[in-house]
Amino acid sequence: MPHQPPTTMPIDVPTEVAACVKQLNGVVLDEVLKNPTFANADYWFPEANVVGELKCLTEDPSANSAFTENLSKLYASWVKRGLVPPLEAKRTNINLADLPVRCTREFIDPVKKRLEASSIKKANRQIRETKKHLGAPTAKGLLLLVNDGNYLLPPSMMAHLLGRILNGQHSNISTVIYFSANMNVDVPGVSMPSQFWIDAIPPNREPIALEFRRALRTVWMSNYSKLVPGPLYEIEGTAGGRSINSIQFAKRNAA
């Protein structure tokens, strides 16, 4: 679906999401809670019985020199253990798809722990405490996870991490929506700038109603198209879908 791409001026994601929440008759809780004694979630949708929390991934570990150094040491350890061949001359990039499962695990596990500690665990607690405060024990929890600068987590990687993190844990999160706002992605066969919106349903968990999820996406995209100029390709899907495996973030100097 064609929409609009980002400009050089970044979109204020929390402000724009809050505007969309209000269009769906939702409540921005920071505007109504007076000196709360708990870490509250961001949104309450009484008509849909949904409590929502927004987390923005703004830090890019892959741009950190320490990350590059640690990855080099990790790869050297794989070579020493005979798990992978030495890198060819002048080659600096590593494709996870080319690595043995054991190596992939060793690379991903620290990323998983970081994501779980910084975003997932906190969101689960905020949603749980907010449901208790609202007296809404049956409300479903929605985590809106926007990538706003982390080039290490394309949709396929995020789908894998969420599947592992949420399997039997953090039960107050019923559905995760992973999307982009200020970061374009490259998709094979698509020449125009692209943005994605991916629904991730935790294993063995009843998701938030599809009708509500579609309404939220429609409102977001409608609002988004008013903020930025030019054509854009919108990618909609679910975690685990074949299409997300080919989605990679565009270069940092794009857009």
N, C-alpha and C positions, 0 to 999 in steps of 0.2 A: 504494500500500500504506500503510495507516495505521500510524503510529508515534507518537513523542512529540516535542513541540517543546522548544526551549531554555528554560531558566529565566533569571532575572536573574543567576544565578551561572554564569559561563562554564565550559564544559567544558575540562579540561586535555587538549588533543588528543594531544600526545606520549605522555602516560601511558596514555590510553585505547587509542590505536593499539597501543602496546606490549603491552597486555593481550590485544588481539585477535590479535596476532602469535603469542603464546605458545599461544593456543587452537588455532592451526593448526600447532603443533609447530615454529614458527619460533624463531629465536634473536635476541634483542636484543643487538647486537654490543657496545654500550657496556658491557654487563654482563659480557662475557667477554674482551674485548681489554684487555690490561694494557699501558698506556703505548705505544699504537701510534705508529709513526713515519710514518704517513701519515694523510690525512684519510679516515676510513672511512665507509662507508654505514651506515645504521641497523639494517638487518635482513638475516637470511639464512634462507631457507626451503630446507633441504637436500633435502627430499622433492620439492619442486617445481622445484628447481634455479633459484631466483630470488633475486636480491639486490635489496633494497628501500631506498629513501631517502625520508624525509618532509621536505617543505618547507612551512612555514606562511606564508601571505601575510597579514601582520598590519598592514602600513602602508597607509594609504589616501591616495594622492597627491591625489585629488580634494578632500580636506578641507584641503589646504594652500593658503594664500593665494597662494603663488608659482605653483602650478599654475593657479589661476584667472586670475592676471595674465598668465601666458604664453599661456593659451588665448585670452584676449581679444586679445592682440597678434597671435596667429596668425590669428584670425578677421578682424581688421582688415586684415591683409595679404592675405587672400583677397578681401575687399571691394575693396581697392585694385587688385588684379590683375583684377578683374571676374569672379571665379570664383563668388561668391555675392552675394546682395543684402544690404544692411544689415539687422541684426536689427530686428524690429518693436519699437515702444515697449513697455516693461515686460517684454519677453521676455528671459530670461537663460539658458535651457537650449538646448543644441544637440543635435539628433538626428543621429547619424552616418549613419543610413540616408537622410537628406535631402541629404547632401553629395555633391558630385562625387567620383569615385574619387581624383582627385589630392589633394583636400583630406583625404579619409579617410586616405590614405597618410601625409600629412604629420603628421596627428594621431597615428596608430598607431605609426609608426616609432620614436619615442622610448620609447613604452611597451614595444614589442617589445625594444628594446635593454636596457632596465632589467630586464625579466623574464628575459631570456637571461643577463645578467651575474649577477644576484642569485640565481637558482634553477637554471635549466636547465644552464648550463655547470658549475656546482659539482657538481650531482647527477651529471652524466655522469662527471666526474673521480672522484668518490667511489665510484661503482659500478665503474668500470674498475679502480681501485686495490684495491678490496675483492675483486673477482674474482681478481685476480692474487695477493693474499695468501692467499685460500682455495684456490688451485689449481683454480679452477672456470672455465676459459676459455669454456665453452659456456653458462654461466648467463645467463639473461635478466635485464635490468634493469627494475625497476619504480619509477617516480616517483609517490609519493603526494603530490598537490598539494592542500592544503586551504586554502580561502579563509576566513580568520579575521579579516577586517576591511577588505579591499580592495573598495570599492564600484565601482571602475572596471572590474572584470573579471568580468562575468556570463558564463555558459557559452558563449554565441555568440561573444563577443569572445575568450575564452580558446581556443576551438576554432580560430579564425582564426590567432591568434598561434602556437599550438603547431604548426599545419600549416606555417607559414612557418619557424619556428625549427628544427624537427626534420627538415625536408626535406633529406636528404643530409648532415645534421650530427648530432653528438652520438649516435653509433651505439650506445653502450652502453645507451641507454634504449630498451627494446623496447615499453613501454606506459606511458601516463600515466593515472592515475585522478584526476580533479578532483572534489572534493566539498566540501560545506559542513557545518559542525558548530554554530557559534554564530551563524550568520547565516541568517535566513529569506529565502525568495524568494517573489515574487508570480507566480502562474501564471493566465492567463485561464481562467475556468470553475471554479477551485478556491478555495473560500472559506476553508479551513483553512490554517494555517501550513504551509510546505513546505520540504523539504530536497532537494538533488540529489546524484546520484552518476553521473558521466559518464566512460565509458571513451574514451580518445583513443589511436588507433593511428597511429603515425607512418607516412608514406607509404613504400611498398615495403619494409616491415619485418615480420618474422614476430612476431606479438603473443604475449604470455604466454597460456597456455591459458585458454580461457573457463571451464572448470571451476574453476580456481584463482581467477579473478577473481570468480566468483559466490560461491564459498565465503568469500572475504574480505569481500565486501559483506554477506553474510548474517550473519557473525560481528559485523561492525561495527554493523549495524542492531540486532541482538539486544542487544548491549552498550549501545548508545546509548539504546534504549528503557527501560533500567533506570535511566538517569541523570536523566531529565527527565519531567515529567508531561504529561498531556493528549494529544489526538489530533494527528496530523501526517500530511501527505501526502508520500510519498517518490517522487521522480522519478528513474527509472533510464533511462539512454540511452547513446548513443554520439555522439562528436563528429561533427558533420555531419548529425545527425538533425534532422528538421523541428521536433520538439518543443522543442529547446533555444533556438530563436530567440525564443520568447515569454517566456523566463524572465528576470526582472529582480529584483535585490535589493530587499527590502522597505526601507522608510524606516529610517533609523538609530535612531529612537526606538521602532521596533516591537520586539515581544518584550521 
